[in-house]
């Protein structure tokens, strides 16, 4: 049967001269077969679905429909045609999904010789956005003059507009006097990170609230600037400063 283990000592095997060998095929020589060889999610912010389809056929295939299903519902349909022995990649934008676990499937509607490789499934998790509390000490009608404007714009470029953009952050603006109460809120609304710009005046009790917040697993980003009192910062935030 031409297995490697069956011909390991063929050089030392005596075979009569009148013995002939014939290879008998047990199937068709030309069998059409398409396969979904890869299915993955690419990109960190703007996520896309990548599907790889390969032809194992000896002849060009007829047009074959391929369908993507997200959580059991149709998300994308397309028809592909592949030359013999070739492969192609399909890149499809991932639809807007809520954080959590999701199921993705790619299905080829092909009646070929091997149906098992016409389907591929993937489970993936979309993380919750990082909740960022940006402290804003200024009260000004011009938003671009606020202390935290550029940080908020970097984390969430479309904040305040009707055209939403993909982002990994949920940004909230907060006055210094309200920080302590916001840090005491329970999950899931409690922030993960506090962005603290330069504070000329430090509200009473803010240091203790931030220390408890960090000890519970939160993060704080300090920004310095002019008119900042080192003595006040060391007095209020000593456990958090280098």
C-alpha positions as CSV (number, residue, x, y, z in Angstrom):
1,X,0.0,0.0,0.0
2,X,3.1,2.3,-0.4
3,X,3.3,3.2,3.3
4,X,6.7,4.2,4.5
5,X,6.7,1.5,7.2
6,X,6.0,-1.2,4.6
7,X,9.2,-0.4,2.5
8,X,11.7,0.3,5.3
9,X,13.9,-2.7,4.3
10,X,13.1,-2.8,0.6
11,X,16.8,-2.8,-0.3
12,X,17.3,-6.1,1.4
13,X,14.1,-7.8,0.4
14,X,14.2,-10.5,-2.2
15,X,11.5,-10.2,-4.9
16,X,11.0,-12.7,-7.7
17,X,11.7,-11.3,-11.2
18,X,8.3,-12.1,-12.5
19,X,6.4,-10.1,-9.9
20,X,4.8,-6.9,-11.1
21,X,3.5,-3.9,-9.2
22,X,0.4,-1.9,-10.1
23,X,-0.9,1.1,-8.2
24,X,-4.7,1.0,-7.9
25,X,-6.5,4.2,-7.1
26,X,-9.5,4.0,-4.7
27,X,-11.2,7.2,-5.9
28,X,-11.5,9.7,-8.6
29,X,-8.3,11.3,-9.8
30,X,-9.8,14.8,-10.0
31,X,-11.8,15.7,-6.9
32,X,-13.0,19.3,-6.3
33,X,-12.4,20.6,-2.9
34,X,-12.5,24.1,-1.4
35,X,-11.6,24.8,2.3
36,X,-11.8,27.6,4.8
37,X,-8.2,27.3,6.1
38,X,-8.2,30.3,8.4
39,X,-10.6,32.6,10.3
40,X,-9.4,35.4,12.6
41,X,-10.1,38.9,14.0
42,X,-7.4,41.4,13.2
43,X,-6.9,45.0,14.5
44,X,-7.1,46.4,18.0
45,X,-9.4,49.4,17.4
46,X,-10.9,49.0,13.9
47,X,-11.4,45.3,14.0
48,X,-11.8,43.3,10.8
49,X,-12.6,39.7,10.0
50,X,-10.1,37.8,7.9
51,X,-11.1,34.6,6.1
52,X,-8.7,32.5,4.1
53,X,-10.1,30.1,1.5
54,X,-7.9,27.7,-0.4
55,X,-8.6,25.5,-3.4
56,X,-7.3,21.9,-3.3
57,X,-8.8,21.1,-6.7
58,X,-7.0,20.2,-9.8
59,X,-9.3,22.3,-11.9
60,X,-10.8,25.8,-11.6
61,X,-13.9,25.9,-9.4
62,X,-17.3,27.2,-10.2
63,X,-18.5,30.3,-8.3
64,X,-19.1,29.3,-4.7
65,X,-21.1,31.4,-2.1
66,X,-19.4,32.0,1.2
67,X,-21.3,33.3,4.2
68,X,-20.2,34.9,7.5
69,X,-22.4,34.5,10.5
70,X,-22.0,36.6,13.7
71,X,-23.7,35.1,16.8
72,X,-25.7,32.9,14.5
73,X,-27.0,35.7,12.2
74,X,-25.9,36.4,8.7
75,X,-23.3,39.2,8.6
76,X,-21.8,39.0,5.1
77,X,-22.4,37.1,1.8
78,X,-20.0,36.9,-1.1
79,X,-19.4,34.7,-4.1
80,X,-15.8,33.6,-4.9
81,X,-14.1,31.8,-7.8
82,X,-10.7,30.2,-7.3
83,X,-8.2,28.8,-9.9
84,X,-6.8,25.4,-9.2
85,X,-4.5,25.2,-6.2
86,X,-4.9,28.9,-5.4
87,X,-6.0,30.8,-2.3
88,X,-7.7,34.1,-1.5
89,X,-8.3,36.3,1.6
90,X,-11.6,38.0,2.4
91,X,-11.4,41.1,4.7
92,X,-14.7,42.2,6.2
93,X,-15.3,45.0,8.6
94,X,-16.5,43.7,12.0
95,X,-20.0,45.0,12.8
96,X,-20.6,47.0,15.9
97,X,-20.8,44.6,18.9
98,X,-21.4,44.9,22.6
99,X,-18.5,43.9,24.9
100,X,-18.4,40.2,25.8
101,X,-18.1,36.9,24.1
102,X,-19.2,36.4,20.5
103,X,-19.3,33.6,17.9
104,X,-18.1,33.9,14.3
105,X,-18.6,31.3,11.5
106,X,-17.5,31.1,7.9
107,X,-19.4,28.7,5.7
108,X,-18.7,27.6,2.1
109,X,-21.8,26.5,0.2
110,X,-19.8,23.9,-1.8
111,X,-20.9,20.4,-2.6
112,X,-17.3,19.2,-3.0
113,X,-15.4,16.0,-2.0
114,X,-14.8,17.0,1.6
115,X,-17.5,18.9,3.4
116,X,-15.8,18.9,6.8
117,X,-13.4,21.7,5.8
118,X,-16.1,24.0,4.3
119,X,-16.9,25.4,7.8
120,X,-14.8,27.2,10.4
121,X,-15.8,28.7,13.7
122,X,-14.2,31.2,16.1
123,X,-15.1,32.4,19.6
124,X,-13.7,35.8,20.6
125,X,-14.1,38.3,23.4
126,X,-14.5,42.1,23.0
127,X,-13.2,43.8,26.2
128,X,-15.1,46.4,28.1
129,X,-13.8,49.9,27.3
130,X,-11.4,51.4,29.8
131,X,-13.3,53.9,31.9
132,X,-11.2,57.1,32.2
133,X,-12.1,59.9,34.6
134,X,-10.5,63.1,33.3
135,X,-10.4,65.8,36.0
136,X,-11.1,69.3,34.7
137,X,-10.2,72.2,37.0
138,X,-11.1,74.9,34.5
139,X,-14.6,76.3,33.8
140,X,-14.5,77.9,30.4
141,X,-17.0,78.1,27.5
142,X,-14.2,77.2,25.1
143,X,-13.7,73.5,25.3
144,X,-10.2,73.6,23.7
145,X,-9.0,75.8,26.6
146,X,-9.7,73.1,29.2
147,X,-6.7,71.5,30.9
148,X,-7.8,68.0,29.9
149,X,-9.0,68.8,26.4
150,X,-6.0,67.2,24.5
151,X,-6.0,64.1,26.7
152,X,-9.7,63.5,26.2
153,X,-9.4,64.1,22.4
154,X,-6.6,61.6,22.2
155,X,-8.5,58.9,24.1
156,X,-11.9,59.5,22.4
157,X,-11.5,61.7,19.2
158,X,-15.2,61.7,18.4
159,X,-16.4,62.7,21.9
160,X,-19.3,65.2,21.7
161,X,-19.9,64.6,18.0
162,X,-22.6,62.6,16.2
163,X,-20.0,60.7,14.1
164,X,-18.8,57.9,16.5
165,X,-15.3,56.4,15.9
166,X,-14.0,53.2,17.3
167,X,-12.3,53.7,20.6
168,X,-11.0,51.6,23.5
169,X,-11.9,54.2,26.1
170,X,-15.0,55.6,27.7
171,X,-14.0,59.1,28.9
172,X,-15.8,61.2,31.5
173,X,-15.0,64.7,32.5
174,X,-15.2,65.6,36.2
175,X,-14.6,68.6,38.4
176,X,-12.0,68.2,41.2
177,X,-14.6,68.6,43.9
178,X,-16.5,65.6,42.5
179,X,-13.6,63.1,42.3
180,X,-14.0,61.5,45.7
181,X,-17.7,60.8,45.2
182,X,-17.1,59.3,41.7
183,X,-14.4,57.0,43.0
184,X,-16.8,55.7,45.7
185,X,-19.3,54.5,43.1
186,X,-19.6,50.8,42.6
187,X,-18.9,48.8,39.5
188,X,-19.7,48.8,36.6
189,X,-19.7,52.6,36.5
190,X,-16.6,53.0,38.6
191,X,-13.6,54.3,36.6
192,X,-10.5,52.3,35.9
193,X,-8.1,55.3,35.6
194,X,-8.0,58.9,36.8
195,X,-6.2,61.5,34.7
196,X,-5.2,64.3,37.0
197,X,-4.0,67.5,35.3
198,X,-2.1,70.2,37.2
199,X,-4.1,71.2,40.3
200,X,-3.4,74.6,41.8
201,X,-5.9,73.8,44.6
202,X,-6.3,70.3,45.9
203,X,-9.7,69.5,47.4
204,X,-9.6,68.2,51.0
205,X,-9.6,64.4,51.2
206,X,-8.7,63.9,47.5
207,X,-5.3,62.3,48.4
208,X,-6.9,59.7,50.6
209,X,-9.5,58.9,48.0
210,X,-6.9,58.4,45.3
211,X,-4.7,56.2,47.6
212,X,-7.7,53.9,48.3
213,X,-8.5,53.9,44.6
214,X,-5.0,52.8,43.6
215,X,-4.8,50.2,46.4
216,X,-8.0,48.7,45.1
217,X,-6.5,48.3,41.6
218,X,-7.1,51.7,39.9
219,X,-4.6,53.8,38.1
220,X,-3.7,57.5,38.3
221,X,-1.9,59.6,35.7
222,X,-0.4,62.8,37.1
223,X,0.4,65.8,34.9
224,X,2.6,68.7,36.1
225,X,2.7,72.3,35.1
226,X,3.3,75.9,36.3
227,X,1.9,77.2,39.6
228,X,1.9,73.6,40.9
229,X,2.8,73.4,44.6
230,X,5.3,70.6,45.3
231,X,4.7,70.8,49.0
232,X,0.9,70.4,48.6
233,X,1.4,67.5,46.2
234,X,3.8,65.8,48.5
235,X,1.4,66.3,51.4
236,X,-1.7,65.0,49.6
237,X,-0.3,62.4,47.2
238,X,3.0,61.2,48.9
239,X,2.1,57.4,48.7
240,X,1.5,57.8,45.0
241,X,4.4,59.9,43.9
242,X,8.0,58.7,43.1
